[in-house]
Amino acid sequence: MIPEDDPRVAQIGHPAPPWLINYADLMTELVCFFIILYALSAALNKDMQKAQQDIQEMIKDGKMSGQVKMDKEGMRITLEEQGQFSFFESGRSEITGDMSSKLEKIADTLKTLSLKHDIIVEGHTDNIPIATRQFASNWELSSARATSVVKYFLGRGFSPKRMASVGYGEFHPIAPNDNEENRRRNRRVVFFVKNTPYPETAQAPPSAAVPAAVPDGQPAPEQAAEEEGAAEGTDR
């Protein structure tokens, strides 16, 4: 223990020793350094950087409409309806030919990312209410549309454990739903490529069921169930 009268110890009401200022600055700079590294972890990923450039070139060339952004959580690729073509028919979840062509353009890029990253497909709609026999709300419709997109990629060899779908309905618009153009922007599909994959879990081998002990002279539960079912079938 250092004595209280040691000059290296700052007394209450007295200024701290000069070395403590430099030490505090160093600790602050280290914290900021690691925060910046964490925030740029997705940007430092070469696969994501290349994917971002490829998608941006497609958008710039007019092959698709939307945007691509990257942050500390991963990369979000937003596809918006373009021109007179629609991704889905009104009130339906099956992808149209236009949507299929857009997905075909980004399939190779996403498949490369899916080897190491999880991809979550987000479905979004406008705020026009829907209540059909199949879909009671826009939330259910957006979920079904996102699932249709996932099935499209699964049919092209994507790993099921890397794909997921989620529907947000009309609750995350990117533009006011005050005209048809803005509503078309809100009817979008977003691919969220996670920077951190879902944790792997070890699967335990299936264990054989141990039959329960029964008193002597009484049938086992399985035998009793079979006999009871046979008796009921005879009564009918």
N, C-alpha and C positions, 0 to 999 in steps of 0.2 A: 504494500500500500504506500502511496505517496503522501507524505505529511501535508497537512493543510497549509503550512507556512512555506511550502516549496514554491519557488517563483514560477514553475511551470503550471501551477494550478491557479485558475482565475477565481478570485474571491468574489463573493456576492457584493454587487455594487461597484465592482472594478471592471475595467475593460478586459476582454479576452486576450490571450497571448497572440502575438502577430502571426505565428504559424497557423493558427486555427482558421484564419481568413483564406489562406491559400488552399488549405485542406478542404474547406467547405466549397470553394469554387471548383475544385477538382471533382468532388463527389457530384455536384450539380451537373457538370459537363458530362460525366460518365452516364448519369441517368438520362440526360437528353440524347446522348449518342445511342443508347440501346433502344430508346423509344422511337428514334428515327429509323433504326434498323428494323424494328418490328413493323412500323408503318409501311416501310418500303419492301417488305419481304415478298409481296406478290409481284412488285415491279422488278425485283431482282431475278425473278424466275424467267429463264430464257424461253421456255416453251410458251409461257403466257405472253411474253413480249412479242414473239413471232406471231402468235395467234391474234393479238391485238392489231398488229400491223396488217395482217392479211384481211381481217374484217374491215378495218378502216379503208383499205384500198377498194374493197368491194362496194362499200358505201359511197366512196368518192367517185367511183366509176358508174354509179347509178344502178348497180346490180341488185341492190336492196336498200331499203330505207330504215334508218334507225341510228343507233349509237353504241359505242363500246367504251366502258369506263373501268378503271382499275383502282382499287384501294387496298387497305391492309387486310381485308377479309377475302379478297379474290377479285375476279373479273365478272362484270355484268354485260352481257350482249343483248341489246334490245332490238327486236325486229318489229317494225311498224308496217301497217298496211300501206300500200303504195298505189297511186292511181285509182283505177276502177276495179282493181282486183281485191279480193278479200281472202283472208286466211281461213275463215270458216263461214259457212252459210248462216244466216240469221237464225238463232235459236238452236243450232246444231253443233256437235262437237267433232264431226269428221273433218279432217283437213282437206282443203281444196287443192286443185292442181297447181295454183299459184303458190300456195304454202309449201307444197311438196317440192317445187323447184327451188324455193329459197332454202329449204332445209338441205337439199342435195348440195347446194353450194358451200355450206358450212359443215357438212358431215365429216369430211376428212380432218378439218381443223379441230372439231370437237372430239373426234375419236382419238386423236393424238393426246389431247388433254385428259381424256377419260382414263388413260392408262395409269395416271398418278393422282388425278383429282376427281372429287365427286362433282357431279353436275346436277343442279336442281332446276327444273323447268317451271317457271312461274306463269300462270294464266291470269290475264287481266281483261276486264270488259268495260263498257261504258255504263252509264247510270240508268239506262232505259230498263224498267222493270220487266221481268220475265216470269211466267208461271205456266208451264206446260206439263203435260203428263210425265215427261221424262225429267225435266229440270224445274224445281220449285223456286229457284232463285238464281241470280247471276253468280253467286258463290259456287253453287253446284255446277253451273255451266262452265265457269272458268277452270274448275278442278278437272272436269271431264276433258276439256280441250288440252290442258297441260298433259294429262295422261295419254291422250292420242298422240301427242308429239313424242312422248317417251317411248310409246310402242313403235313409232316409226323408226326411231334409232335402234331399239332393241332388234328390230327386224333386219338391221344392217350390221349386226355383229357387236353392238355395244354391250359392255358387261352390265348385267342387271344390278349388281351390288354398287355400281358407281352412278346409277341414275335414280332420280326421285322427281315427283311432281307435287305441286302445291297450287291452290287457287286462291286468289285474293279478291275476286269479284270486281266491284266498282270502287273499292275502298282505297286504292292507291293510284289515283289519276295523275298524269303528268301534264294535263292541260284541263281548263274548265270545260265541262260538258255542256257548252252553250251553243255549239253549232256542229254540223256534221263532220267538218274537217277535224276538229278537236276530238270528237268522239271516235273517229277512226284512229287517231293517235293513241287514245286510251285502250282501244282494242288491240292489245299487243301481247307478244310472247317474250319473256326474258329468260336468258340462260345464265344462271349464276354458277360460275366455276369456283368452287371453294378452294381457298389457299391451303387449308388444313383438312385432310381427308377424314372421313368417319373412322373412329378407332376400330381396329380389328379385334374381334373377340374369338377366343378358342371355343370350338364346339365340342361338348362332352359326348363321348360315344353312347349310343342308346343302351340302356341297361335292361336286362331281361326282367320281366315282371315276376315277382315271387308270389305264388299262390298263398292265399290266407289259409290258416289252419281251421278245420271244421271238425265238430264232434263226430265220434264214430257212429256209423249208422245213418248219417245225414248226407244228402248229396251236396257236391260242391256248388258254389253259386252259379257257375256257367251251366252245369247240368240242370240245376233247378230252373234256370231261365229258359233253357231249351224245352224242358218238360212243360213249363207253364205256357210257352208259346204254342206248343203242339196242342195242348188242351184248348186254348182259345181258338185255334184254327179249326178244331173239330166242332166247337159250338157254333161257329158261323156257317 
